[in-house]
Amino acid sequence: MLKAIPELAAGLLVTLELTIAAALVSFCFGHVIWWLRERQSLPARGFARLYVSLMRGTPSIVQLFLVFFSLPLLGLGGKPLLAAILAIGLNSAAYTAEILRANYRTLAHGQAEAAQALGMSRFECWRHILAPQALRRSLPALVNEFTLILKTTPLASVIAVTELTYAGQLVVARTYETTPVMLVVVAGYLLICWPTLQLIRRLEVRLNRARSA
């Protein structure tokens, strides 16, 4: 087990990198899809709805294979970690967009009318007034989505990404010590998840205090 610690630590770092990068893709592209869903343009709304339906209606592993085998067509072959980041992040973006859209619908739309009366464009109103409020209300659900991204990362092992779970399986195959190794793997996931949850909770408390003030 002591000899296996460096291998498991390397897998933990890959999992951390994959989770953070996929979460950033999810957050950024989720905002784009959400913004397209709220446009008056029929093609924009149609594309966003189709995207959400496809991502929510097809298995994540199929999407992973599709991205992995499509990257060589763009000259990015041989990058399994990049494929995993894109596949997991783009899948999560559909759920992020729906989370943001659902909380956006709870806002008082009189704010948008008042902003437009002051001369703000629709995009300025969305960026400076509506989006920050929707993001603050969506924070608990977005934290949950982050944990789902973390728990989806073992899928990357099917395209030869040696993340934490796969590293643990390699150690088990060599040592036949299943329970101790898997306990270390569990501790690794908690090591990523627990500090993140505590940080987000503190941020949520500060945002609520600022809102009350």
ABEGO torsion letter per residue (X at the ends): XAAAAAAAAAAAAAAAAAAAAAAAAAAAAAAAAAAAAABABAAAAAAAAAAAAAAAABBAAAAAAAAAAAAAAAGABGBAAAAAAAAAAAAAAAAAAAAAAAAAAABBAAAAAAAAAAGBBAAAAAAAAAAAAAAAAAAAAAAAAAAAAAAAAAAAAAAGBBBAAAAAAAAAAAAGBAAAAAAAAAAAAAAAAAAAAAAAAAAAAAAAAAAAX
